[in-house]
């Protein structure tokens, strides 16, 4: 029986043991890293003509990895941000591999020296409160599917949940029997956070869960928002629901709807609404589940009104109340006028 190559052995250990057990990264991160390796293997087979059963760690030189990253952008039309994500995944793997293969130490260090590409700072896309209300007015609440869609979208906004956090919800994630009402979200890096829920959202959740028995004890571990097959929704599935009602809202008032919109814009919209309500950044950080307040500061930088009000409120008068009128030399004034002609 043919023995696996060091690349196959290390990749298996990296994805199957190191990331989930030692690093404790989320399943979504492992999925993203796995896809990087799928693309790398495809590149090695198609461009470098190295089959998967012959691929070794020694094949991974700085030149090869740079070629792979260029191939992603030129052939697959990936953005600079996606390129950097793929590089980050490979760099993490190389750091793991360098301790098990001393003979490839030079190649490893060369790969780790590959710089990330600078990416342009894009403005945050978000909706005004009126725009959010208009979207939430579109689902037909006389139909079960309409109740599901309204509950899903409104909960996404009220909790500022990431799409995956909404997808992963189960009835046992909700505490809507006794106050304080809240939902427990399972976020990045396998971290949980408790988010308060307003009364109107709780009423909607109770109505939605009662219509198909999701509030029953035997269903507490089932997905809260299933697709037509009763399974977990996909990211595309949630996005399609949002786009359906955005399209309907545009027909009512196109001026409220931005040209480009994603599910993450709903999360941004809630964050901006909190900021405009004078909630401190440190509390918004905790509400969103950000690791650092530096990440949250992007909302303050986006909202020029917030910056203007903060600076205006901090203004202190440092000049005299009565500033005398200067009566200068006529000749000097003539000279100054000549200079500005």
C-alpha positions in Angstrom: 0.0 0.0 0.0 1.4 3.4 -1.1 2.2 5.7 1.8 0.7 9.2 1.8 3.0 12.1 1.0 4.1 14.5 3.7 1.8 17.1 2.2 -1.2 14.8 2.6 -0.2 13.8 6.1 0.4 17.4 7.2 -2.8 18.8 5.6 -4.9 16.1 7.3 -3.3 16.9 10.7 -3.6 20.6 10.2 -7.3 20.6 9.3 -8.4 17.6 11.4 -6.5 18.1 14.6 -4.5 21.3 14.9 -7.1 23.9 13.9 -10.1 22.5 15.8 -8.4 21.0 18.8 -5.2 23.1 19.5 -6.3 26.4 17.9 -10.0 26.1 18.7 -11.0 27.8 15.4 -14.6 27.7 14.2 -16.1 25.2 11.7 -16.5 28.0 9.2 -12.8 28.9 9.4 -11.9 25.3 8.8 -14.2 25.2 5.8 -12.6 28.3 4.4 -9.1 26.9 4.9 -10.1 23.6 3.4 -11.3 25.4 0.2 -7.9 27.1 0.0 -6.3 23.7 -0.2 -8.8 22.5 -2.8 -7.8 25.5 -5.0 -4.1 24.9 -4.4 -4.3 21.3 -5.4 -6.3 22.3 -8.5 -3.6 24.9 -9.4 -0.8 22.3 -8.9 -2.6 19.8 -11.1 -3.7 22.1 -13.9 -0.8 24.6 -14.0 2.2 22.9 -12.4 1.3 19.4 -13.6 1.8 17.8 -10.2 -0.9 15.2 -9.3 -2.3 15.1 -5.8 -0.7 11.7 -5.1 2.8 13.1 -5.9 2.4 16.5 -4.2 4.9 17.0 -1.4 5.8 19.9 0.9 8.9 20.4 -1.1 6.8 21.5 -4.1 5.6 24.5 -2.2 8.2 27.1 -2.8 7.8 30.9 -2.7 7.6 31.0 -6.5 4.9 28.4 -6.5 2.7 30.1 -3.9 3.1 33.5 -5.5 2.1 31.9 -8.8 -0.9 30.4 -7.1 -2.0 33.7 -5.6 -1.6 35.4 -9.0 -3.6 32.6 -10.7 -6.4 33.2 -8.2 -6.6 36.8 -9.3 -6.0 36.5 -13.0 -8.0 33.3 -13.7 -10.6 33.2 -11.0 -11.0 37.0 -10.7 -10.5 37.0 -6.9 -10.2 40.3 -5.1 -7.1 41.5 -3.2 -9.0 40.7 0.0 -9.7 37.1 -1.1 -6.1 36.7 -2.1 -5.0 37.8 1.3 -7.4 35.4 3.0 -5.9 32.5 0.9 -2.4 33.6 1.8 -3.3 33.8 5.5 -4.6 30.2 5.4 -1.4 28.9 3.7 0.8 30.9 6.1 -0.9 29.3 9.0 -0.3 25.9 7.5 3.3 26.6 6.8 3.9 27.7 10.4 2.4 24.4 11.5 4.4 22.4 9.0 7.8 24.0 9.6 8.2 22.3 13.0 7.7 18.9 11.5 9.9 19.2 8.4 13.4 20.7 9.1 14.6 20.0 5.6 12.0 22.4 4.2 12.7 25.2 6.7 14.2 27.5 4.1 11.1 27.2 1.8 8.8 27.7 4.7 10.5 31.0 5.7 10.5 32.2 2.1 6.7 31.6 1.9 6.1 33.3 5.2 7.9 36.4 3.8 5.2 36.9 1.0 3.6 40.2 1.8 -0.2 40.8 1.8 -1.6 43.2 -0.8 -2.9 46.5 0.3 -6.6 46.7 -0.1 -8.7 49.8 -0.7 -10.9 51.0 2.3 -14.5 50.6 1.2 -17.3 52.6 2.8 -19.7 50.6 4.9 -23.1 49.8 3.2 -26.0 50.3 5.6 -29.6 51.2 5.6 -31.5 54.0 7.3 -34.1 53.1 9.8 -36.8 54.1 7.3 -35.3 51.7 4.8 -35.2 48.8 7.3 -38.9 49.5 8.1 -39.8 49.5 4.5 -38.1 46.1 3.8 -39.8 44.6 6.9 -43.2 45.7 5.6 -42.9 43.6 2.5 -43.4 39.9 3.7 -46.9 38.6 3.5 -47.7 37.8 7.2 -50.9 36.0 6.2 -48.7 33.1 5.0 -46.4 30.9 7.1 -43.4 31.6 4.8 -44.0 35.4 5.2 -44.0 35.1 9.0 -40.7 33.1 8.8 -39.1 35.7 6.5 -40.2 38.6 8.6 -39.1 36.9 11.8 -35.7 36.0 10.3 -35.0 39.5 8.9 -36.2 41.4 11.9 -34.2 39.2 14.3 -31.1 39.6 12.1 -31.5 43.4 12.5 -32.5 43.6 16.1 -29.6 41.3 17.2 -27.1 42.5 14.6 -26.3 38.8 14.0 -24.0 37.6 11.3 -25.6 35.4 8.6 -24.0 32.2 9.9 -25.2 33.1 13.5 -28.8 33.3 12.3 -28.4 30.1 10.3 -27.1 28.2 13.3 -29.9 29.3 15.7 -32.1 26.7 17.3 -35.1 27.3 19.6 -33.0 26.6 22.6 -30.9 29.6 21.7 -33.9 31.8 22.6 -34.9 32.9 26.1 -38.3 34.4 25.4 -40.5 33.1 28.3 -39.3 35.3 31.1 -37.6 38.6 31.2 -34.9 39.7 30.3 -35.6 38.4 26.8 -32.5 37.5 24.9 -30.9 35.3 22.3 -27.5 33.5 22.6 -25.5 33.8 19.4 -22.6 31.5 18.5 -20.1 33.8 16.9 -16.5 33.7 15.5 -13.7 31.8 17.3 -16.4 29.6 19.0 -17.5 32.5 21.3 -21.0 33.0 22.5 -22.7 36.3 23.4 -26.1 37.2 24.9 -28.1 39.8 23.0 -31.2 41.5 24.4 -34.4 41.3 22.5 -37.2 43.9 22.4 -40.8 43.0 23.2 -42.1 43.3 19.6 -39.4 40.9 18.4 -40.3 38.4 21.1 -44.0 38.6 20.1 -43.0 37.8 16.5 -40.8 34.9 17.5 -43.6 33.4 19.6 -46.0 33.6 16.8 -43.6 32.1 14.3 -42.6 29.3 16.6 -46.2 28.4 17.5 -47.2 28.0 13.8 -45.1 24.8 13.3 -44.5 23.6 16.8 -40.9 24.9 17.2 -41.7 25.9 20.7 -42.3 22.2 21.6 -39.7 20.5 23.8 -38.9 17.8 21.2 -37.9 20.5 18.6 -35.6 22.7 20.7 -32.5 21.5 19.0 -33.8 21.8 15.4 -32.8 24.7 13.2 -34.9 27.8 14.0 -35.2 28.9 10.3 -35.3 25.9 8.1 -35.4 25.9 4.3 -38.2 24.2 2.2 -36.6 20.8 2.9 -36.6 21.4 6.6 -32.8 21.7 6.7 -30.5 24.5 7.6 -30.5 27.4 5.2 -27.4 28.4 3.3 -25.9 31.9 3.1 -27.2 32.2 -0.4 -30.7 31.1 0.8 -30.8 33.9 3.4 -29.4 36.4 0.9 -32.1 35.5 -1.6 -34.8 36.1 1.0 -33.4 39.6 1.7 -33.0 40.4 -2.0 -36.6 39.4 -2.6 -37.9 42.0 -0.2 -35.4 44.6 -1.2 -36.6 44.4 -4.7 -40.2 44.8 -3.5 -39.2 47.8 -1.3 -37.4 49.4 -4.3 -40.7 49.4 -6.2 -42.2 51.3 -3.3 -39.4 53.8 -2.7 -36.2 53.4 -4.7 -34.5 56.4 -3.1 -34.2 54.5 0.3 -32.5 51.5 -1.2 -28.8 51.5 -2.0 -27.6 50.0 -5.3 -25.5 47.3 -3.6 -26.7 45.4 -0.6 -25.8 42.3 1.3 -27.0 40.5 4.4 -24.1 42.0 6.3 -25.5 45.5 5.6 -28.3 44.6 8.0 -25.8 44.1 10.8 -24.1 47.4 9.8 -27.4 49.2 9.9 -28.1 48.2 13.5 -24.6 49.2 14.5 -25.1 52.7 12.9 -28.5 53.0 14.6 -26.9 52.3 18.0 -24.2 54.8 17.2 -26.7 57.5 16.3 -28.5 56.8 19.6 -25.3 57.8 21.4 -24.5 54.2 22.6 -20.8 54.1 23.5 -18.5 52.3 21.1 -17.3 49.9 23.8 -21.0 48.7 24.3 -21.5 48.4 20.5 -18.3 46.3 20.4 -19.8 43.9 22.9 -23.2 43.9 21.2 -21.6 43.0 17.8 -19.2 40.5 19.3 -16.1 42.3 18.0 -12.8 41.3 19.5 -11.5 44.8 19.7 -13.1 48.3 19.8 -10.7 49.2 16.9 -12.9 47.1 14.7 -16.0 48.9 15.9 -14.5 52.3 15.3 -15.1 52.0 11.6 -18.7 52.9 12.2 -17.7 56.2 13.8 -15.4 56.9 10.9 -18.2 56.2 8.5 -20.7 58.4 10.2 -19.5 62.0 9.7 -22.4 63.3 11.7 -21.2 61.4 14.7 -17.7 62.9 14.4 -19.1 66.4 13.8 -21.3 66.3 16.9 -18.5 64.8 19.1 -16.1 67.6 18.0 -18.8 70.3 18.4 -19.7 69.1 21.9 -16.0 69.2 22.9 -15.6 72.8 21.8 -14.1 75.2 24.3 -13.8 78.9 23.6 -10.1 79.9 23.9 -10.4 83.5 22.4 -11.4 86.7 24.1 -15.0 87.6 24.0 -14.3 91.1 22.6 -11.9 91.0 19.8 -10.8 94.6 19.0 -11.0 95.8 15.4 -7.5 96.3 13.9 -6.9 99.6 12.4 -3.8 99.0 10.4 -1.5 101.2 8.4 -3.0 102.4 5.1 0.2 101.7 3.3 0.3 98.1 4.6 -3.2 97.5 3.5 -2.4 98.8 0.0 0.6 96.4 -0.2 -1.5 93.4 0.9 -4.1 94.2 -1.7 -1.4 94.3 -4.4 -0.2 90.9 -3.3 -3.6 89.2 -3.7 -4.2 90.7 -7.2 
